[in-house]
Each structure stands twice: as C-alpha cells, then as structure tokens.
Amino acid sequence: MKDHKVIVYSTTTCPYCVYAKEYLKEKGVAFEDKNVGLDRAAGEEMVKKSGQMGVPVIDIDGNIIVGFQPDAFDELLSK
C-alpha cells in the first residue's frame, strides 16, 4: 500500500470520529489526529480546508472528506 498523508480532524466526544479512526487503524493506515476541540489552530485549519465546522473531516493527500465515509476513504487510499 502506498504511503498516504492522512489527517483526521476530530473531537473527543464525536462517535463518527472514533469510527473513522478505528476504520483507518484496521486498514493499517497511519494518520495524524488533530483534536479541534483542544487545538484552536487545528480547528481553523480544518475550516479553511473544508469550509465545515462539523467533524470528522479527513484529509487524504489533500482530498477532503467530511464525515465517516469508508467507501470514499478506500477510493482515495487505493490510488
């Protein structure tokens, strides 16, 4: 599997954030987790990238996915 740059913007209390991170872990995908509830700069970065206030926001190689969307993750990770 190709190395991908993956960032997960999440919060501590978001169940879909947990699902997204667990899914990526199960696939063996390394990712950086940025908790936007604790890190204001990460929150601002997420909004700038996605235009969204909700989490999770997943950045895979510069492609932005909003929400837990395993099919979209798989499509980008297969490239």
C-alpha positions in Angstrom: 0.0 0.0 0.0 1.3 3.4 -0.9 2.1 5.8 1.9 -0.5 8.5 2.2 -0.6 11.7 4.2 -3.7 11.4 6.2 -5.0 13.9 8.8 -8.2 13.3 10.9 -9.7 16.4 12.4 -11.8 15.2 15.3 -13.2 15.9 18.8 -13.1 13.7 21.9 -16.9 13.3 22.0 -17.7 12.6 18.3 -18.7 9.0 17.7 -18.1 9.3 13.9 -14.6 10.5 14.6 -14.0 7.3 16.6 -15.4 5.2 13.7 -13.2 6.9 11.2 -10.0 6.5 13.2 -10.8 2.8 14.0 -11.5 2.2 10.4 -8.2 3.7 9.3 -6.4 1.7 12.0 -8.0 -1.5 10.9 -6.8 -0.8 7.3 -3.2 -0.2 8.6 -3.3 3.5 7.6 -1.1 5.8 9.6 -2.7 9.2 10.3 -2.3 12.3 12.3 -5.1 13.1 14.7 -5.9 16.7 15.3 -8.4 17.3 18.1 -10.1 20.5 17.1 -11.8 20.7 20.5 -8.5 21.2 22.2 -6.5 22.9 19.4 -7.9 26.1 18.1 -5.4 26.4 15.3 -6.3 22.9 14.1 -9.9 23.9 14.1 -9.2 27.0 12.0 -7.1 24.8 9.6 -10.0 22.3 9.3 -12.5 25.1 8.5 -10.1 26.7 5.9 -9.6 23.3 4.2 -13.2 22.1 4.3 -15.5 25.0 4.8 -17.1 22.9 7.5 -17.5 23.3 11.3 -18.5 19.6 11.8 -16.3 16.7 12.4 -14.8 14.4 11.4 -13.0 15.9 8.5 -10.5 13.7 6.9 -7.7 14.9 4.6 -6.2 12.2 2.5 -3.4 13.5 0.3 -5.1 16.9 0.1 -8.5 15.4 -0.7 -11.1 16.4 1.9 -13.8 14.1 3.1 -16.4 15.3 5.5 -17.9 12.6 7.8 -17.4 8.9 8.1 -17.4 7.7 4.5 -15.5 4.3 4.3 -16.1 4.0 0.5 -14.6 7.4 -0.1 -11.6 6.6 2.2 -11.0 3.3 0.3 -11.2 5.0 -3.1 -8.5 7.6 -2.2 -6.3 5.1 -0.3 -6.3 2.8 -3.3 -4.6 5.4 -5.5 
